[in-house]
Amino acid sequence: MEFTADMALVIVIILEEIALFVKEVLPADIVALLVVCALMLTKVTAPEDALSGFANPAVHTIAAMFVISAGLVKTVVVELLGRHLIRLGGDRPAVILFFTLVAVVFLSAFVNNTPIVMMMIPLTLGLNKTHGVAPSKFLIPVSYASIFGVCCTLIGTSTNLVVSGMGVHAVLQPLSMFELAPVGALLAGAGILYLLTIGPRLLPKKESILTKASGERQRRYVTELLVHKGSPIVGQTVEASPIAKLESIRVLKVIRDEIILRSPFTIAVFLNVDLRAFAALSAVKKAS
């Protein structure tokens, strides 16, 4: 095959694309669109071919899948289902881990696995406090279980949809919803068995920040809090706000535009939406 100028242009564009991905100068979606534009401007690809991907049904399905995933997360359906399944384990950490992994595999088969893992993180960290289980024994298995789940259905991951669309383009039959389920379920079952038996022996036992923050010594730090429009504390004075009533937080100063009001406040200072931020001194217990 003869090496042509179009091939050289494609190689240069791909190298530039990889460099932009590595440097993270621009978001990934912007880089992808720039590549499409570059291919059209250099006439390596015809406009109708370069833009044909946006008409692919797989792209529309992926977009709809993200909308459904966001809806399930926003309505806390995923969190409620996860909490219910975890309660079935009772006080036995091994059983809790089993139900947690099963829940994650099931949910990841129908919902994007990234929000699933995010919703499970607080539930998993809570086990450290209630059952004394190291979070490291749960977080990694949950992450792997989410990957097992996406292999069970067509909509589990965008990769399955893209492959199915490419198959249709190559005059093949599209994948059905549960065509991957027999193999995916078998692999998911083997993965869960491994995570329940061999996994705990290999995973490190690391304490969480909550555990390390127990002790007699305290560490103080300064932070800033921004009052947004619609906040329930808008219109309240600093002294009457719920923040000032917390024992571990002390308001140091209030910053509104160019005006800085320092504590102690000699007049009533109201928290308005134009309030940029106020600094607070907080104390967190630190392990001795």
N, C-alpha and C positions, 0 to 999 in steps of 0.2 A: 504494500500500500504506500502510495506516495505521500510524503509529508507536505501538507498545504499550509497556506497562510492562515486559513480559518482555524486549523488545528492549533497553530501557534497562538492565535488570539484567544482561543478557549483556554489554553494552558495558562496564559498570562492572567486572564480574568479569574480563573480558579485559584491561582496563587494569591492574587490580591484579595479574593474573598476569604481565604484561609487566614491571611494576615489580619484582616479586619476582625474576624471572629476571635483570633487569639488576643489581639490588643484590646478588644471590646470598646473600640472608639465609638461605635454606633450600635444601636439595638440590632438583634439578629434579624428581625423582620425587615428593617430598613436595608440591611446588607443584602438580603435575598432579593428585594425589589430593585436595588441598584444593579445586581447581576443581570436580572431580566432586562432592564433598560440598556445595559452595556451590550448585551447580545443583540438587541434590536438595532441600536445605533451603529454597531459595527457590521450590521447586515449578515451576521453569522446565522441568525435565526429570523425567519419571517415573523412579522407581528402577530399574525393569526396563530402561528405555532407557539410563540412565546407566551401568549395570553390564554392559550387553550386550557391550561391547568386550572384557571379560575372557573371554567365551566364544567370541571370534573365533578360528578356527583359525590365523590369521596370527600372533596374539600367542603362541600355544603354539609355533609353528614358530620364531619369533624367539628365544624362551627356550631352546628346544632347540639352536638354532644357536650361542648363546653358550656353552652347555655343551660342545658339540663343539669350538668354537674354543679354549676354555680347556684342554680335554684335549690337543689337538694341540700347544699351546704348552708345557704342563707336561711333556709327554713328549719335548720338543725335536725332534719330527718336522719342524716348520717350519724350525728352525735348521739341522738336518742337510741338508735338501733345499736350502736356500739356499746353504750352504757348498759343496755338491757342484756346483751349477750355476755358482757363481762360479769354482770351480777350472777349469771348462771354458774360461774366458777366458784362462788362462795368464798371461803377463806383459804383455798388451796391454790398457791401461785401457779403450779403446773397446769391445773385445770383452767385457771384464768387465762394463761398464755395460750392454751389450746383454743378456747372460744374466741380469744382476741384474733388469733391467726385465721380462724375460719371466717370470722366476720370481715376481716380485711380482704381476704381472697374473694369472698362473695361480692362485697361492695365494689372492689376494683374491677370486677368483671363487667360492671355496668356503668360505673362512674369513673372519671379521670382519677388516677391513683394518687396524684400529688395532693389534692385537698383531703383525700382519705387519710394519708399519713399525717397531715397537719392536724386533722381533727383527733387523731388517736394519740398524739404526743401528750397533751395534758392529761388524758385518761391514763396513759402509761406512767407518767411521772407521779400521778396520784397513788399508784401502787407502792411506791417507795415509802410513802408516809403511812399508809394503812397496813401494809403487809411486810415492810422492811425488805423489799426486793430491790436490788440494784437496777436502775433504769437501763443500764447497758445490756442487761439480760433480756430486755423486752424491745428496745428501740430498733436494734438491728434486725431481729426476726420480723418485726412489723414491716420494716422497709422491704425485706425480701418477699414477704407474703403478698405485698401489693403488686410485686412484679409477677408472682405466680398467677394472680387473678386476671391480669390483662391477657394472658395466653388462652383464656377459656372461651371468649366470645369474640365476635367480629368487631364490636364496638369497644372492646376493652382497651384498645390503644389505636392511635391514628395509623400506626404502621400496618396493622391488619387491613384497615380500610384502603390504604394506598395500594397494598399488594393486590387486594381484590379488584380495585379499579384498573390496575395494570393488566390483570388477568382478563378482564372484560375487553380491554383495548386490544389484547392479543387473541381475541376471538375464543376465549375460554369461559367456562361457566363461573359466575360470581360466587364468592363464598357465602354460605348461609349463616344465619345468626349463631347457631351452635355447632357448626361443622368442626370447629377446633376443640369443642368441649371434651370429647373422649381422650384426646392426647393431653390437652391442657389440664383436665381434672386429674389424670394419672400423675402428671408431673407435679401438680400442686399438692396432691396427697403425699407423694414421696418427699417433697420439700418440707412440708409440715412435720412429717415423721422425723426427718433429719434435724430440724430446728428444735424439736422436743426432746430428742435423745442425745445426739452428738453435739448439737449447737451449744447448749448450756455449759458443756465441759470446755469448750474452746473460747467462749466469749469472756472478756475481762470483767471483773467486778469493780466498777468505778462508782464512787459516790456522786450524787447529784449536788448541785449548788445549794439546794434546800438543806441537805444533810450537813454540808460544810458550814452553813450559816448558823449552826447551833453552837452555843458556847457562851462564855461570860464576856469576852472582849467585844467591843463594838467598833465599827468603822463608819465614820461620817463622810458624807459627800454632798456636793451641791449640784442641783439639776434645775432645768427650766421646764415649765409647763405652759402650754399655749392654750388660751381660752378661745374656742371656736364659736362661730355663730350658731345659735341654737343650743348652746350648752346650758344645762340646768342651773349653773351657778351665775349666769349672767344676770346682773341687777342686784346681786347680793354684795354685802360688804365683805371685806377680807375676814373680819372677826366673826361674822355670822356664817361664812361658807363652811361646808363639810370638811374642807381641807384643813382649815385652821383648828378643827376639833380633833384631828388625829394627833395622838401623843408622839408619834415618831417623826412628825414633820413640823417644821417651824418656818413660816414665811419670812424671808430676809428682806426682800424688796419687790416692788411692783414697777414694771416698766411699761409706760404708755406713750408711744411715739418717742419724742425726745425727752420726756419727763420721767425721772426716776424717783420714786418714793421709797424711802428706807424705813425699816422697822426700828423702833416702835412707831406706829402710825398715830399721829396726834389728831388727825381728822378721820372721818369715815371714808374709806377708800372703796369705791364700788368697782366690781368686776364687770367691765363692759366688753363688747365684741371688739373694740379697737385696742384692747389690752394685748400687747404683743406676747408678753410672757412674765412670769414671776419666778424667782429663784426660791428654792426651798432646801432647808438643811434636814437631811434624813439620816437615820441611824439604822444599820443592819447588823444583826448579830453575826459574829465571826467565830469560827471554831478556834479554840485555844490550842 
